[in-house]
Amino acid sequence: MSSNDLRLRDQGGPKQQEVSQPSIISSNLRINGNLESIGEVRIDGTIFGDIHAPNIVIGETGSVSGNIDTDTIDVHGFVAGDIVGRIVELKATAHVIGDTTHEVITIEKGACMDGNFQTMGQDK
């Protein structure tokens, strides 16, 4: 394989099937701006901005100030913003301030939610 072959393979960008490891926002990282991913995202740090990803885990030290659009989300930490997700799980340590739109929701004992719940497809 020549160096030209390697360069051409790298120019295509990430493919869905190539993304196997989650992208991790560690506890010592703070992001100001929106985040978009085609794979799983784990947030243990702080994000000031909206998030769009198919699978999101917000760890106990994670904090998001912005809206979240996802397929599945596990919240262990803090969210100040609206969540739209097919499957939403609020763990015992979760604290959410905002509205949640979902198909399926699970709320563990101890989770704190200050907002409204709405099932997807349901009119307000």
C-alpha positions as CSV (number, residue, x, y, z in Angstrom):
1,M,0.0,0.0,0.0
2,S,1.4,3.3,-1.0
3,S,1.4,6.6,1.0
4,N,-1.2,7.9,-1.5
5,D,-3.5,5.0,-0.5
6,L,-3.3,5.8,3.2
7,R,-4.0,9.5,2.5
8,L,-7.0,8.7,0.4
9,R,-8.4,6.4,3.1
10,D,-8.0,9.0,5.8
11,Q,-9.8,11.8,3.8
12,G,-13.2,10.2,4.0
13,G,-13.8,11.0,7.7
14,P,-15.2,8.7,10.3
15,K,-17.6,6.0,9.3
16,Q,-20.5,4.9,11.5
17,Q,-19.1,1.3,11.9
18,E,-15.6,2.6,12.7
19,V,-16.9,4.4,15.9
20,S,-16.7,1.8,18.7
21,Q,-15.3,3.6,21.7
22,P,-17.3,6.4,23.4
23,S,-16.1,9.9,23.2
24,I,-15.3,11.0,26.8
25,I,-15.6,14.5,28.2
26,S,-13.5,14.0,31.3
27,S,-14.2,15.7,34.7
28,N,-11.4,18.2,34.2
29,L,-12.8,19.4,30.8
30,R,-15.2,22.3,30.2
31,I,-16.7,22.9,26.8
32,N,-18.4,26.1,25.7
33,G,-20.3,25.3,22.5
34,N,-22.5,22.6,20.9
35,L,-21.5,19.0,20.7
36,E,-22.4,16.6,17.9
37,S,-21.4,13.0,17.6
38,I,-22.3,9.9,15.5
39,G,-21.4,7.6,18.4
40,E,-21.7,7.3,22.1
41,V,-20.7,10.3,24.3
42,R,-19.9,10.1,28.0
43,I,-19.9,13.4,29.9
44,D,-18.1,13.6,33.2
45,G,-17.1,17.2,32.7
46,T,-19.1,20.4,32.0
47,I,-20.7,21.4,28.7
48,F,-22.4,24.8,28.1
49,G,-24.2,24.1,24.8
50,D,-26.6,21.7,23.1
51,I,-25.8,18.0,22.5
52,H,-26.9,15.8,19.6
53,A,-25.7,12.2,19.7
54,P,-27.4,8.8,19.5
55,N,-26.2,7.5,22.9
56,I,-25.3,9.8,25.8
57,V,-24.2,9.0,29.4
58,I,-23.9,11.9,31.8
59,G,-21.8,10.7,34.7
60,E,-22.3,11.8,38.4
61,T,-19.7,14.6,37.9
62,G,-21.2,15.6,34.5
63,S,-23.0,18.8,34.0
64,V,-24.9,20.0,30.9
65,S,-26.4,23.5,30.4
66,G,-28.2,23.1,27.1
67,N,-30.7,21.0,25.2
68,I,-30.1,17.3,24.5
69,D,-31.4,15.4,21.4
70,T,-30.6,11.7,21.5
71,D,-31.9,8.2,21.0
72,T,-30.9,6.9,24.5
73,I,-29.6,8.8,27.6
74,D,-28.6,7.8,31.1
75,V,-28.4,10.8,33.4
76,H,-26.4,10.3,36.6
77,G,-25.4,14.0,36.9
78,F,-26.9,17.5,36.3
79,V,-28.8,18.8,33.2
80,A,-30.3,22.3,32.9
81,G,-32.2,22.1,29.6
82,D,-34.7,20.1,27.7
83,I,-34.1,16.4,26.9
84,V,-35.6,14.7,23.8
85,G,-34.9,11.0,23.7
86,R,-36.5,7.8,22.8
87,I,-35.3,6.1,26.0
88,V,-34.5,8.3,29.0
89,E,-33.1,7.0,32.2
90,L,-32.8,9.2,35.3
91,K,-30.5,7.5,37.8
92,A,-30.7,8.1,41.6
93,T,-28.1,10.8,41.5
94,A,-29.6,12.7,38.5
95,H,-30.8,16.3,38.8
96,V,-32.7,17.6,35.8
97,I,-34.1,21.1,35.4
98,G,-36.1,21.2,32.1
99,D,-38.7,19.3,30.1
100,T,-38.3,15.7,29.0
101,T,-39.9,14.3,25.8
102,H,-39.6,10.5,25.5
103,E,-41.1,7.2,24.4
104,V,-39.8,5.3,27.5
105,I,-38.6,6.8,30.8
106,T,-37.2,5.2,33.9
107,I,-36.7,7.3,37.1
108,E,-34.8,5.8,40.0
109,K,-35.6,6.6,43.6
110,G,-33.6,9.7,44.6
111,A,-33.6,11.3,41.1
112,C,-34.6,15.0,41.1
113,M,-36.7,16.4,38.2
114,D,-38.0,19.9,37.9
115,G,-39.9,20.1,34.7
116,N,-42.6,18.5,32.6
117,F,-42.8,15.1,31.0
118,Q,-44.3,14.4,27.6
119,T,-44.6,11.2,25.6
120,M,-43.3,11.5,22.0
121,G,-46.1,12.1,19.6
122,Q,-48.4,13.5,22.3
123,D,-49.8,17.0,21.7
124,K,-49.3,19.6,24.4
